[in-house]
């Protein structure tokens, strides 16, 4: 096993008005509390412009993401957040995923708990974000058949440093499907609406695919209040 630190790049999205706490290391062994070797935190607006890049204390267990973002001057709308974590595999027998808590302040809507989307790394090499990796990336999310009074969308972000990503988002209904093209510059992100019905057919599944990995989350909002009731990353598979 190499003594070089392994790398893990993870991504999430911040919106104003929500408590947003990130557990940096989900501890699995009460007798062996583990910490990251280093952690850098960066924010990007929807065009890919970097708004802040700040090293964090890797020994902390919980990161108050909302407070950190609100401390950055001029940030008042959704941003993509990238966590660049390094860890020693001699200490970690597993990949140290981040987990998070999300809840709108003053709302009676239940809090959400989710796994932060690990987009690159987790192995004994540097993070490479300069191009494609030689295969297509397919990610999917299956919706429950029960109809709810919610609005759905998918959040997509490009974590690459230099490469623009051409992606497709396909909405699968009971009989029909609809495909939309998305182009994302490096570090740019976008929200794509997902109509819950099409000609009387319920939305069953959404699929995102491209030549390089995206940060991707399915989002559900209450039709009336707009409160988040679903925030979950798409699940990856290969073809």
Rosetta blueprint (number, residue, H / E / L):
1 X L
2 X L
3 X L
4 X L
5 X L
6 X E
7 X E
8 X E
9 X E
10 X E
11 X E
12 X E
13 X E
14 X E
15 X L
16 X L
17 X L
18 X E
19 X E
20 X E
21 X E
22 X E
23 X E
24 X L
25 X L
26 X L
27 X L
28 X L
29 X L
30 X L
31 X L
32 X L
33 X L
34 X L
35 X L
36 X L
37 X L
38 X E
39 X E
40 X E
41 X E
42 X E
43 X E
44 X E
45 X L
46 X L
47 X L
48 X L
49 X L
50 X E
51 X E
52 X E
53 X E
54 X E
55 X E
56 X E
57 X L
58 X L
59 X L
60 X L
61 X L
62 X E
63 X E
64 X E
65 X H
66 X H
67 X H
68 X H
69 X H
70 X H
71 X L
72 X L
73 X L
74 X L
75 X L
76 X L
77 X L
78 X L
79 X E
80 X E
81 X E
82 X E
83 X E
84 X E
85 X E
86 X E
87 X E
88 X L
89 X L
90 X L
91 X L
92 X L
93 X L
94 X L
95 X L
96 X L
97 X L
98 X L
99 X E
100 X E
101 X E
102 X E
103 X E
104 X E
105 X L
106 X L
107 X L
108 X L
109 X L
110 X L
111 X L
112 X E
113 X E
114 X E
115 X E
116 X L
117 X E
118 X E
119 X E
120 X E
121 X E
122 X E
123 X E
124 X L
125 X L
126 X L
127 X L
128 X L
129 X L
130 X L
131 X L
132 X L
133 X L
134 X L
135 X L
136 X L
137 X E
138 X E
139 X E
140 X E
141 X E
142 X E
143 X L
144 X L
145 X L
146 X L
147 X L
148 X L
149 X L
150 X E
151 X E
152 X E
153 X E
154 X E
155 X E
156 X E
157 X E
158 X L
159 X L
160 X L
161 X L
162 X L
163 X L
164 X L
165 X E
166 X E
167 X E
168 X E
169 X E
170 X E
171 X E
172 X E
173 X E
174 X L
175 X L
176 X L
177 X E
178 X E
179 X E
180 X E
181 X E
182 X E
183 X E
184 X E
185 X L
186 X L
187 X L
188 X L
189 X E
190 X E
191 X E
192 X E
193 X E
194 X E
195 X L
196 X L
197 X E
198 X E
199 X L
200 X L
201 X E
202 X E
203 X E
204 X E
205 X E
206 X E
207 X E
208 X E
209 X E
210 X E
211 X L
212 X L
213 X L
214 X L
215 X E
216 X E
217 X E
218 X E
219 X E
220 X E
221 X E
222 X E
223 X L
224 X L
225 X L
226 X L
227 X L
228 X E
229 X E
230 X E
231 X E
232 X E
233 X E
234 X L
235 X E
236 X E
237 X E
238 X L
239 X L
